[in-house]
Amino acid sequence: MRVYISADMEGVTGVTHPDDVIPGRPRYEAFRRLLTADVNAAIEGARRAGAREFLVNEAHDGMRNLLLEDLAPGAEVIVGSRKPLSMMEGCNEADLVFFVGYHSAAGTGGILSHTFTGPSTLVRLELNGEVCSEGRMNAAFAGLAGIPVGLVTGDDLICAESEALYPGVRTACVKTAVDRYTARCLSPGASRERIRRAAFEAVSRREYLSPYSPEGPYTFTAEFASASTAESVMYFPGLKRLDDRRVCWTHEDYETAFRMFIGVMRLARTDPDYG
């Protein structure tokens, strides 16, 4: 059993504010430790259920957040942001996918909700006409390769979304959102135990999991915060400008549409704020 962990940070135990997850801010180092602890808890639970190989992909910001010296022994880590598949780099080597520290989509509720970039760039992303979080987008990438999502950790809203979309998934809710910047949080010890238990169940009951595999063709619609940002991405073949702030693209092959999203977001320009 090979477990792949895509590790984001906004959904980690105790995180409620951008200062918690931005390198260089006073609280960032403390939350790096909590991120590493949440990932370790997922590894520990899965290992107790018989998993033996673990590949962790850094999936937050510059993708250099985990404390490698504190990571559970035996796990390998993909560090750095120059990845063709971004948050899902290396996932095709796995039997089961875990999403640790995930969050809800841009334009929805939940702690620090966004999709791939901040709300000053991307207001909303849709996949085939439905709101698309990073989790949903990444679960489809894995699922269409035949790999199910076994575990999702984060706030109550991303856990509820995951339970509605991914058959058999186990979730570990480590905090309940009150506002985008306020949550009712478990203690780190309680969070880790909840994550261990859910990871154990995900591996031990893996026969009840099914890949999330939406039918094609696949249309992504991105709504940007400004018309200028929408204009700045119109260099990809197949992109259509729907109106001032929305662009879309469609492809029969999900990986191609997924890669286009990554390219569009890397090209997107955020305008400076005035006034």
Summary of the structure (lengths in Angstrom):
residues: 275
radius of gyration: 17.7
end to end distance: 54.5
largest distance: 56.9
contacts: 1015
relative contact order: 0.16
helix: 34%
strand: 24%
